[in-house]
Amino acid sequence: MKIAVLGAHGQIAMLLHPILKSNGHDVIGLIRNPDHSDEVERAGARPAICDLEAQDDISDAVGKVDAVIFAAGAGPGSGAVRKWSVDRDGAIKLIDAAKKNGISRYVMISAMKVEEPRGNEVFQVYQKAKSEADKALRESGLDWTIIRPGRLADNLPTGRITLGSDLESGEIPRADVAAVVAEVLEIPESAGHQWDLISGDTLIEAAIRQAL
C-alpha cells in the first residue's frame, strides 16, 4: 500500500515508518518543518511538507494514497489553542482530504479515557479535542480504526498487549503502539473498531484477532 502519515516526525510515527517499510509499504511522511526531512527519510518515509495549521485544505499534500494515519499532536507544553488546531482540527482536515482524494482507510492514534475529564484546564481541552476528533472519524463514513493507547513510555517494546473497548488505565511503550498501528493496516476487518491499548500478555496480531 501507499500510506500517508500525518505528524511523521512524532515519536510514534518515527517508530512506525520502518515497520511499514519492512512490510512492503510506500510511506509518505507529512511534516511541517523541512528541517526534519532527513530524519524522516532515514526512518523509511518519503518526506512531504504539510502545515496542517496553516493550510485549510491538505488534500494536495496527502495525495493519492491507499491509507492515511493520523499521528500528529500539539505535544507537551503546547497551549489550549494548539490542542484544538492540531489534535482536533488537524484530524478533521485529514478526514476531509481522505474524502476528497477517494481514500477510504484511516487509522487514528488517539488516547484512552478522553471522555473522562481530568487534570488541569489545558489537559481537559486536549481530551475534548481528541474526543471530538474521534467522533468525527467514527461518523465520517470512512473505513476507520481508532487506537487509544494508555500512558506512553519509552522503554523497549514487548510485542505483547491488551486490547479492548474499555480497559483500565495502564502503560504502553510507544514502539508497541507503532506496531499495533502497522498491524491493523494488515487486517481489513479492524475497520470500524475503536480500541484501548495497554501492555499485556497477548501477542499483537492475536490480540487484534481476539478483539475482533
C-alpha angles and dihedrals in degrees: 000000000000107000131188117206116199112206090029096169094055120114097254093042092053088056091045099054097068091047092052091046092050088052089059099257128140105233126202113195113208111206136169098211118061089204088073094058097098094050093048091048092050088053090058106266131109105238121232126177116244122159100193093185095051097040123069092193117040097171094108091054092047092049128177106329136146097235141007130212123202107213098147126119139166088237135212116321095028120124132241094268092061092046087063097040096047111021096041110016094039091054091049092049088055090051089052092047092050091052093046092049096043094248112150104179118080127168118192127200104209132152139259124264096009090150091060108076115220140144127035127335096269092049090051089052088051090052093049092047091052092045093052092046091051091048091050090052094047089053095042099091090234125126093262136178121187119201114195111191125194124229108339119234133187097217121118118287119259098194088225123105148162115233126185148132098258115014131171113257117278146142134271132183113246089234091060090049089054091050092051092050090051092048097051088057088060092052112063091188089069089076112110095030133114116196138182113224132205135147116285146142103279125092112249101248092043091049091053092047090050091049089053 
